[in-house]
Amino acid sequence: MRWTCLNCESVNDHEGNICEVCGYERYFSIDEVKDILKDSGMSKDVLISEDQEKDMKKLQANLKRASTVNKKLRQENKKMSKQLKELEPAQSKLHLMQAQIFALKKMNLRLKIWFAFSFVLILVLLMIKMKLSIEFL
């Protein structure tokens, strides 16, 4: 049986498992392993059926597709993380501005209450003045 050495690519004509040229051990291809298993009768136990091979190919295709999607998602995640880091200073500034707006709203409410109280007080004082001026007439 002729076989080609994977190391030095020389063709060996003998049945041994060691290359005559470089001395490396022979490695069997998958097809050779299948043929050997078929000849020895262990093929039923070890060999993969065609359905299993098809399923394995489908699984490998799904794995490749999933890894591609995963790679794209990782790239998008990096991009989003970078954008988030760029937006963090603006977000902290926004929170500060919101706190300032809330404080201004409180002050505005206090001013409204103070103006209403002052207006009522001025009206009361004007009424008292008018009442006093009417009594003296």
KEKE-3310 file (N, C-alpha, C; in steps of 0.2 Angstrom, whole numbers, plus 5000, padded with zeros to 4 digits):
npx = (5004:5003:5009:5009:5021:5018:5027:5039:5034:5037:5034:5030:5032:5031:5023:5025:5024:5032:5041:5052:5062:5062:5060:5049:5033:5019:5004:4987:4974:4957:4948:4956:4956:4943:4942:4950:4943:4932:4936:4941:4929:4924:4917:4904:4903:4911:4912:4905:4888:4879:4869:4872:4884:4878:4871:4881:4888:4878:4877:4890:4889:4879:4886:4897:4889:4884:4895:4900:4889:4891:4903:4901:4892:4900:4909:4900:4896:4908:4909:4897:4900:4911:4905:4896:4906:4910:4899:4897:4903:4894:4882:4884:4885:4872:4864:4869:4864:4850:4848:4851:4840:4830:4832:4831:4817:4811:4815:4808:4795:4795:4797:4785:4776:4780:4778:4764:4760:4765:4757:4744:4746:4749:4737:4729:4735:4732:4718:4716:4722:4713:4701:4705:4706:4694:4687:4692:4687)
npy = (4994:5011:5026:5043:5053:5065:5075:5075:5073:5062:5047:5032:5015:5004:4993:4998:5010:5020:5033:5030:5040:5052:5047:5049:5046:5038:5046:5044:5047:5053:5046:5034:5029:5026:5016:5006:5003:4998:4987:4980:4977:4984:4995:4998:5002:5013:5021:5036:5039:5043:5051:5057:5063:5073:5080:5084:5093:5102:5107:5113:5123:5130:5134:5141:5152:5157:5161:5171:5180:5183:5188:5200:5206:5208:5217:5228:5230:5235:5247:5253:5254:5263:5274:5276:5279:5291:5299:5300:5312:5322:5317:5318:5332:5335:5330:5338:5350:5347:5347:5360:5366:5361:5367:5380:5380:5378:5390:5399:5396:5399:5413:5417:5413:5423:5435:5434:5434:5447:5455:5453:5458:5472:5475:5474:5484:5495:5495:5497:5510:5517:5515:5522:5535:5537:5538:5549:5559)
npz = (5000:4995:5002:5007:5015:5027:5032:5024:5011:5003:4994:5000:4998:5006:5019:5032:5046:5047:5039:5026:5022:5030:5043:5051:5059:5052:5048:5047:5035:5037:5028:5026:5039:5040:5030:5036:5048:5042:5036:5048:5055:5065:5061:5063:5076:5078:5066:5059:5055:5040:5042:5054:5050:5042:5051:5059:5050:5048:5061:5062:5053:5059:5070:5065:5059:5071:5078:5070:5071:5084:5084:5077:5086:5098:5092:5090:5103:5109:5102:5107:5120:5120:5115:5126:5136:5130:5132:5146:5153:5148:5153:5167:5168:5164:5174:5185:5180:5180:5194:5197:5190:5198:5210:5206:5203:5216:5222:5214:5217:5231:5229:5223:5233:5243:5236:5234:5248:5251:5243:5248:5261:5258:5252:5264:5272:5264:5265:5278:5279:5271:5278:5290:5285:5281:5293:5299:5291)
capx = (5000:5007:5006:5013:5023:5015:5032:5044:5030:5039:5030:5033:5029:5030:5017:5026:5021:5038:5044:5059:5066:5063:5059:5043:5028:5014:4997:4982:4968:4950:4946:4960:4954:4936:4943:4953:4938:4927:4939:4941:4923:4923:4914:4897:4903:4915:4910:4899:4883:4878:4864:4876:4888:4874:4869:4887:4889:4873:4879:4896:4887:4876:4892:4900:4885:4883:4901:4900:4885:4894:4909:4898:4889:4906:4911:4895:4896:4914:4907:4892:4904:4915:4900:4894:4911:4910:4893:4897:4903:4888:4877:4885:4883:4865:4862:4870:4859:4843:4848:4850:4833:4825:4833:4827:4810:4810:4816:4803:4789:4796:4796:4778:4772:4782:4774:4757:4759:4766:4751:4739:4748:4749:4730:4726:4737:4728:4711:4717:4723:4707:4696:4707:4705:4686:4685:4694:4683)
capy = (5000:5017:5032:5049:5056:5072:5079:5076:5072:5057:5042:5026:5009:4998:4993:5001:5016:5025:5035:5028:5046:5056:5043:5051:5041:5039:5049:5041:5052:5051:5040:5028:5026:5023:5010:5001:5001:4994:4980:4976:4975:4989:5001:4999:5005:5019:5026:5040:5037:5049:5056:5060:5068:5079:5084:5088:5098:5108:5110:5117:5129:5135:5137:5147:5158:5160:5164:5177:5185:5184:5193:5207:5209:5210:5224:5233:5231:5239:5253:5256:5256:5269:5280:5278:5283:5298:5302:5301:5319:5325:5315:5321:5339:5335:5329:5344:5355:5346:5348:5367:5368:5359:5372:5386:5380:5379:5397:5402:5395:5404:5420:5417:5414:5429:5440:5434:5437:5454:5458:5453:5463:5478:5476:5475:5490:5500:5495:5500:5517:5520:5515:5527:5541:5539:5540:5556:5564)
capz = (5000:4995:5006:5006:5021:5028:5034:5018:5005:4999:4993:5003:4996:5011:5024:5038:5048:5048:5033:5024:5020:5036:5049:5054:5059:5047:5050:5043:5034:5039:5024:5027:5045:5039:5027:5041:5052:5039:5035:5054:5057:5070:5058:5066:5083:5078:5061:5059:5050:5035:5045:5059:5047:5040:5057:5061:5046:5050:5068:5061:5049:5064:5075:5061:5059:5078:5080:5066:5074:5091:5083:5076:5093:5102:5089:5092:5111:5110:5099:5111:5126:5118:5115:5132:5139:5128:5134:5153:5155:5147:5158:5174:5167:5163:5181:5188:5177:5183:5201:5197:5188:5203:5215:5204:5204:5223:5223:5211:5222:5237:5227:5222:5239:5246:5232:5236:5255:5251:5240:5253:5266:5255:5252:5270:5274:5260:5267:5285:5278:5268:5284:5294:5281:5280:5299:5300:5287)
cpx = (5004:5004:5011:5015:5021:5021:5037:5040:5033:5034:5033:5029:5028:5024:5018:5023:5026:5040:5051:5064:5067:5063:5053:5037:5022:5007:4992:4976:4962:4947:4950:4958:4947:4937:4945:4948:4933:4930:4940:4935:4920:4919:4908:4898:4906:4913:4904:4894:4882:4874:4868:4881:4884:4873:4875:4889:4884:4875:4885:4894:4884:4881:4895:4896:4884:4890:4902:4895:4888:4900:4906:4895:4894:4908:4906:4895:4902:4912:4902:4896:4908:4911:4898:4899:4911:4904:4893:4898:4897:4882:4878:4883:4876:4862:4863:4865:4852:4843:4847:4843:4829:4826:4830:4820:4808:4810:4810:4796:4789:4794:4788:4774:4774:4778:4767:4756:4760:4760:4746:4740:4747:4741:4727:4728:4733:4721:4711:4717:4716:4701:4698:4705:4698:4684:4686:4690:4677)
cpy = (5006:5022:5037:5052:5064:5077:5080:5075:5067:5051:5036:5020:5003:4999:4996:5008:5021:5027:5033:5034:5049:5053:5045:5046:5043:5042:5047:5047:5049:5045:5034:5025:5023:5016:5004:4999:4997:4987:4976:4974:4979:4995:5003:5003:5012:5024:5030:5039:5044:5054:5060:5065:5074:5083:5088:5094:5104:5111:5115:5123:5133:5138:5142:5153:5161:5164:5171:5182:5187:5189:5200:5210:5211:5217:5229:5235:5236:5246:5257:5258:5262:5275:5281:5281:5290:5302:5303:5308:5323:5323:5318:5328:5340:5334:5335:5350:5354:5348:5356:5369:5367:5365:5379:5386:5381:5387:5401:5402:5399:5411:5421:5418:5420:5435:5440:5436:5444:5458:5458:5458:5470:5480:5478:5482:5496:5500:5498:5508:5520:5520:5521:5534:5543:5541:5547:5561:5566)
cpz = (5000:4999:5006:5013:5021:5029:5028:5012:5001:4999:4996:5001:5001:5016:5030:5040:5049:5041:5032:5023:5027:5043:5053:5054:5055:5051:5045:5042:5036:5035:5025:5034:5044:5035:5031:5045:5049:5038:5042:5057:5063:5068:5061:5072:5082:5072:5062:5054:5045:5038:5050:5056:5044:5045:5059:5057:5047:5057:5067:5057:5054:5069:5071:5061:5066:5080:5076:5069:5081:5090:5081:5082:5097:5099:5091:5099:5112:5108:5104:5118:5125:5118:5121:5136:5137:5131:5142:5156:5154:5151:5165:5173:5167:5170:5185:5186:5180:5190:5201:5195:5194:5209:5213:5204:5211:5225:5220:5215:5228:5235:5226:5228:5243:5242:5234:5243:5255:5248:5245:5259:5264:5255:5259:5273:5270:5263:5274:5284:5275:5274:5289:5291:5281:5287:5301:5296:5290)
residu = (MET:ARG:TRP:THR:CYS:LEU:ASN:CYS:GLU:SER:VAL:ASN:ASP:HIS:GLU:GLY:ASN:ILE:CYS:GLU:VAL:CYS:GLY:TYR:GLU:ARG:TYR:PHE:SER:ILE:ASP:GLU:VAL:LYS:ASP:ILE:LEU:LYS:ASP:SER:GLY:MET:SER:LYS:ASP:VAL:LEU:ILE:SER:GLU:ASP:GLN:GLU:LYS:ASP:MET:LYS:LYS:LEU:GLN:ALA:ASN:LEU:LYS:ARG:ALA:SER:THR:VAL:ASN:LYS:LYS:LEU:ARG:GLN:GLU:ASN:LYS:LYS:MET:SER:LYS:GLN:LEU:LYS:GLU:LEU:GLU:PRO:ALA:GLN:SER:LYS:LEU:HIS:LEU:MET:GLN:ALA:GLN:ILE:PHE:ALA:LEU:LYS:LYS:MET:ASN:LEU:ARG:LEU:LYS:ILE:TRP:PHE:ALA:PHE:SER:PHE:VAL:LEU:ILE:LEU:VAL:LEU:LEU:MET:ILE:LYS:MET:LYS:LEU:SER:ILE:GLU:PHE:LEU)
# end
